[in-house]
Amino acid sequence: MHTPTNTAQFCSEAKTFSAELARAAPPSGQSEAIFAWLAAAVDRWIAYDSAYSKDAPPFELERRKLAAQEMCSILEIARNCACKPDAARSILASWDTIHALLGYALVFQHMSDPLLIPVIRVLAQFLANAATSDEALREHVWRTHIVPCKAGSNGDAIARLLTSTDIHTMLAIQVLILNTLSSNPAFSENLVQTEQGRKIIELLLQLYEATLLDDALYEESLGAQGKCLAESLDVTCAIVQRFLERGNVGSLLAALAPQETMEPNVSPSQITLLHVMRECFQDQLGVIQRDKVSQAAMTEATVPLYLHVAQYGIKIMTQHVESKVDDFRGLVRAHMALLAVLQLLNTAAMCGQEDVGKVGTSALLAQLRCAESGVVTTSLALLCAANQFFPAQSPLKKQDAQVPLPPGHVFAGAGYADVHDDRPALHSLKRSILQLIATLAFHPPGMQVLDEVKLVQDTVREQGGLLDVLNLTVLDENNPYIREHAVFALRNLLANNQASQAQITALRPAQE
């Protein structure tokens, strides 16, 4: 192990150098000197820190802490200098130093070391700044650490930094990926086509899902942690938006399919990606309305997945009704996927509705309504199967009418439904299907009904869907506000359609 004198000398030199450069911003010509010093400092720091022993006396721990702080200060200077365009040549010339630092800092036990977490954070920020400032550096970082051309040490550096417990480190790497991805359309294909690229996308989606569950995101007054979490969600949405803009989100969705054969063939990463795509449509409404590539990419990616998962759900629910099949493991996964894709399709359809008054209709909305897509017919079949599988459960049922009441009291008619089986309730599924049908059948008041809207109305009527929708104008504790959604759907399905109105008019009360 290095002697205390060497440690103190290193810390003193580092502190002096930091203080000298902190007094004034270094001129552009000094970037070469900064990265030369960084190379020397990294070599000396790695040599000292790697020799440290847990059995060392307490004063050595303090000196190790001081050495890590000074290493962090030098890296901060290099990080700030990396933003300057003229620093690119010096950074590339010193990349062996960055490579060595990544190799040391990203060892498993070091990534959770409290003394080294700040060093790793600044290193991640340095990489983000370097990749943002220069095209050659972006290419180098991409080919070396994101989607490496050949196997080698630190080829998974970016993926490992994404697993850091430090939110600032993860955010810096997300920004690096976004800025690098934005500069070259071919990079999005690299992520889809390579195993390392798919791993990075899956990590981003896992991080997105975990961020949504973090309590700090929902505090009334967002602190620094909450703001970083919110930024992390925004950056992930921006990354997925690049895939939408380039028309290869369908390839991405397919690449995230589960490796092993299962029914339905859908993975958690695909479900999370659907949620992120929905956020993209909500946040980038004006952009996507004008971008036909994004609209086409969304429908080409999601409609086949919806049809596949819906058909599986219909099969399992029908089998249970007919022969009481009780293996619902796949149905639970299908339920999660159906909610995600239905919400996305409904949001996309509503985005298309915004165009109707100006340009007639959107290509996206027309594609969802057409008979060839199978969206309307499949939705009706799914709605019918779900209603038979788990009929509406009113929240107004009394749990136990035999319980004696205190004097002067009466039952209020409130309580919970009395269901005693293991069927999954498929919460909000019927409501989500109704929302999509209502949106596809909607047209703005005062406008002539489009042929494609009338096609939706006629298809629903001919398949008996009007009665299914009418039967959902009830309270259902598993589908909150489904009665209101059913009324809105009926309004759209009957508007300016005499044949559908006549079918409803011909109904008579059932004889008791």
N, C-alpha and C positions, 0 to 999 in steps of 0.2 A: 504494500500500500504506500502511496506517496506520503511524504512527511508533512506535518503541519506547516512547515516553512514553505514548501512548494504550493500547498493549498492557499496559504495566505498571500503568497506572491501572485498566484493566478487571479485571486479575487481582487487584489489591489490593482493589478494591471487592467483588469476588466472594468473595474469601477472608474478608474482614471479615464480610460478610453470612452466609456459611456458618457461621463460628465463632459468631456471635451466636445463630443459630437452633439450633445444635447443642447449646448449653449447657442448653437446656430445651425440652421439647416445646411447640410453639406452641399457644395456646388456640384453641378452635374458631373464634372470631371472627377469627382472624388468617389464615385460609385465603385470603381475598380479597387481603390484602397479599402473601402468598406468591406467588400467581399473577400479580399485577401486577408483582412483581419478576422473576418468571420471563419474562414477556413482554419486559420491557426487556433482560434479560440475553441472551435468545435473539436479539433483533434485533442487539445489539451484537456478540455472538459470531459470528453468521453473516457480518456485515459484515467482521469481521476475518479469519476463517478463509477466506472466499472470495477475499480479496485476497492470501492467502499464495502465494508463488511458490517452486517447487522450487529456483530459483537464488538464493534468499535466503541471507544469511550464517548460520552455525551458531547464533548466539545467537537469531536469529529462530525457528529450529526449536524451541529450548528454550522460548521464550515461547509458541509455538503449542501445545506440549505442555502447558504450565502452564495456558493458557487452556482447553484441552479438559478438563483435570482439574477445573478449577473449574466449568465448565459441567456436568460430570458430577455434581459435588457438589450444585449447585443443583437439578438434575433429581432427584437422590435425595431431597432434601427435599420436592420437589413430589410425587414418587412415594409417599412415606410419607403425605403429607397427603391424597393421592387416595383413601386407604382410608376416610376419614371421610365419613359420609353427607352432612354439611352442606357438603362441598366441591364437590358436584356443580354447583351454580349457578355457582360461580367458574370451574370447569373448562370448562363450556359457554361461558361468556362469554369465555374465553381460548382458544377452540379455534382461532382463526386463528393463534395462536402455535404450537400443536401442529402444525397443518397446514403452517406454514412450516418448522418443524424437521424434519418428516417429508420434505418435499420436498427439503431440503438434504441430510439424512443418508442418504437412500436412493438418491442418485446412485450409479451403478455403482462408480466408483473410490473413493467414500467408504466403501462397505460393506466393502471389503477394506483400508481404511486402518487400521493398528494403533492410531493415536491416536484414531480415531473409533469403533472397535468398542465400547469401554466406554460411550460416549455413546449409541450405538444400543441397547445392551443395556438400559440404565436406561430409555430411552424406551419400549422394548417392555414392560418391567415396569410403567412408569407407565400405559400403555394397558390392561394386564391389570387393574391395581388399579382404575382408573377404571371399566372396564366391569363389574367385579364389585360395586362399591359402590352403584350406582344404576341403576334400570331405564331412566330417560331416557337415561343415558349409554350403556347397552348398546345401546339402539335406535339412538342416534346413531352409535356406532362401527360397528354392523352395516350401517346404510344408507349410511355414508360410505366405509368402508374394507374391508369384507368382501364384501358384495353391494351395490355402489352402485346407487342408483336411476337415475343418469344418468352418462354418461361424463364424466370430469374428472380433473384431476391428483390423484395420490395415491389414486386409486380402487383401485389394486392394492397398496397399502402393506402389507397383511397378507400377501398372497401373496409379496411381495418379502422381508419379514422372515422368512418361513419358509425362504427359501433362504440365510439367513445361515450363515456358517461357525462362528458362536459358538453352542454348544449351549444356553447360558443364554438367549440371545435367542429361539431356536426354541422352547424349553420355555415361556417366558413367553407367546408367541403361541399355542401349543397350549392353555394354560390359559385364555387369553382366549376362544378359540373354544369350548372346552368350557363355560365358565361362561355365555357368551352364548347358546349353543345350548340349554343346559338351561333357560333362563328363558322361552323362547317356542317352543312346538311348531311354529309356522309357519316358523321359521328353518331347520329341517331340510329342509323342502320348497324353500326358497329355494336352498339349496346344491345340491339335485338339479336344479332347473329352470333355473338360470342358468349361463352359460358360466364366469363368474368363480367361482361356487360350486364347480363341478366341478373347476376348476383347483386350488382350495384343497384339495379332497379328494384329488386326485391327488398334490399335493405332500406331504400328510400321509402317504399310503401309501408314497410314495417314501422319505420320511424314515424311516418304520417299517422298510422293507426295508434301508436303509443302516445303520440303528442295529443291526440284528441281526448285521451283518457287522463291527461295530466291535470290535476286540480288547479294548478297555477294559471292555466289558460282561462279559467272561468271566474277568477277573482274580480270583485267589483272594480277595484283600481289595479290595473295591471302593473306589476313590478317589472324589474329588468328580466327576470326569468319568464314571466308571462309574455312580454314583448318579443323575446327571442323565440318562444314557442309559436307565437302568431306569425312571425316572419318565416319560420321553418315551414309552416303549412303553405304560405304564399309561394315560397320558392319551389316546393314540390309541385304545386299546381302549375307554375310557370314552366317547369321541366316537361310535364305532361302536355301542356299547351303546345310546345315545340313539336311533339309527335303529331298532334292534331293538325297543326299548320302544314306539316310536310306529308300528311296523308298516310303515315305508317303506324298509326296507333293500332290498327287491326293486326299488323304483324307483331306488335308488342303484346297485345292481349293474347294472341295465340302462343307466343313464346313463353308466357307465364303459366300455361296449362300444366296440370300436375304430371309428373314423370310417370307415375304408376297408373295403371288402368283402374278407373273407379267410375261409379255412377252417382250423381251426374259428374261429368268430366270438367270440374271447375275447382280452382284453387283459391285459398284465402287472398293471395296476391292479386288475382283477377278481380275478386270482389272489391278489394280496396281500390284498385285502379278504376273501377266503375264509379265509385264514390268520388274520386278525385276528378274524373272527367265531368261529373255532374257539377262540381264546384267550378270547373273551367267554364262551363256553359253559363252558369249564373254570374260569374265575375267578369267574363269577357263577352257579354251579350252582344254589344254593338259590333265587335270584331268578328265574331262567329257568324252573325247575320250576313256580313258582306263576304265571308270566306266560304266559298262553295267547297273547297278542298276539305276544310274542317268538317263541314256538314256531311259530305259523302263518306269521309273516313269514319265518322262516328257511327253512321247507320251500317256501313259495311262490317264494322267491327262488332257491333252489339246485337243486331237483329238475329244473326245465326246463333249466337250464344243464348239469347232469350228463347228462341224456338226450341233449342236443344234442352235447356233446363226445364222449360214449361212442359214439354212433352214427357219428360221424366216425372215431373210432379203429378201430371194428370194420370200417368200409368200407376204410380204408387197409391194415390188417393182412390182411384177406381178399384184397384185390387183390394184395398181395405174395405171399401163399401160392399164389394161383392163376396169376399171370402175372409174378411177380418185378418188380413196380413198385418202383423204388428211390428215389423222391423222398420223403424222410421229414421234410422241414422242418416241415410242419404237424403231423405225428405227435409230434415232439419238443415242440412247444408244447401239443398236446393232452395229452401225458403229464404235464406240469407242472400243467395245470389239473385233470386227473383225480385226481392225488395230493391236491391241495388240497381238492377237493370231496368226495372219498371220506373223507378224514380228518375233515372237518367233519361229514358225515352220520353217520359212525361215532360221533364224540364226542356229537353230538346224540342219537343212538339210545341210547347208554349213559346219558346224562342222563335219558332217559325211563325206562330200566330201574330207576332209583332209586325211581320212584313205584309200581312194580308191587305191592309188598306192602301199600300203603296205600290206593290209589285204583283198583286194577284195572289200569289202563294209562294212558299219556299220549296225548293227541291227536296229538302229534308222532310217536310211535312207531307208532300205528295208521295214520297217513297213509303212513308209509314202507313199512309191510307190505302195504297193500291192493293188490289187483291193478290198480286204476285208475291208481296212481302210476307203474307200470312200472319201479320201482326194482329189484325182485328179478329180473324177466325180463331187463332190460338188463344187470344185473350178471353174470348167468350167461352171456349171449352175449359180453360183454366178456372174461370169464375164459376162455372157450373159445377166442376169437380170439387172445388174448394167449399162451395156451399153444401154439397152433399156430404163431404168428408167431415166438416165441422160446422153445423148449422149455427145461425146467430144465437148467441147466449145473452139474454137480456140482463142488464145489471139490476133490474127492478124485481127479480125473483126473491122471495123470502127464503132465507136459509133454513129456518125451522119454525114453521107456523104453529107448532105445538107448545112452544115456550109460553107459559102464562105471563100476561102483561101486568105490570103494577096498576093499582087502581087509578082510573082517570086517564090511562094511556091507550093509544091505538097503534097498529102497525103503520109505518110511514110509507110502505111500499118500496123501500130501498134495501139493497143487500147485494149479494153476489150469486152468480149462477151456481147451481149444484151439479158439478161435473166430476165424475169419479172414474176416469179412465186415463190411459197413458198417451192418448193422441196429442201430438203437438198442436197448439191452438193456432199456429201460423198467424201470429199477430200482425195486423195491418195489411195482410196480403190482399184480401178482397177490396179493401179501400183503395189500395194502390192500383189494382186492375181497373176499378171504376174511374179513377182519376184519369188514366190513360185513355179509356174509351170516351169519356166526356170531352177531353181535349181534342181528340181526333174528330169528334162529331160537331165541334164548335165552329161557328162562323160569326163574324161581327154583325150586329144588328144593322138593318138598313141596307145590307148588301145582298146581291143575288146569290142564292145558294150555289156553291161550286159543285160541279159534277162529282168530284172526289169526295166531298162531304156527303152528298146524297148516296154515294156508293157505301159509305160507312153506315149510314142510317139503314139502308135497305139490307145490308149484310146482317146487321144486328137483328132486324125484324125477321128475316127469313130463317135464321138459325134459332129462333125462339129466345133471343137474348133480351127482348123487351120485358118478358115476364120475369126473367132472372133478375133484371135490374129493379123491376117493380117490387119484387119480393125482398129486396134489400133496403126498402124504406122503413127499416125498423131499428131499434136500438141494439147494439152489439158491443159487449164489453171488450171484445178482442179487436174491434175495428172502430175506434172512436170517430164520431161524426160521420159514420158511413151513411146514415139516413140523409144528411144534407148533401153528401156527394152523389147519392142515388137520385135525389130530386134534381140536382143540376144536370146529371147525365141524361135523365128523362127529358128534361127541357130541351137539351141539344139534339137528342135523338128524334124528338117529335116535331121540331121546328120546321115549318114549311114542307112537311111530308105527310100528305093526306092518307097514304096507305098505312103508315105507322099510327097515325092518329085514329084511324078507323078501327085498328086492332085493339087499341086501348078502350075506345068507346064501346066496343062490343062486349067488353067484360061485364059480368054480373056478379053480385055477391054470392058466395058459396052458401048453399042451403045447409043449415045446421040440423 
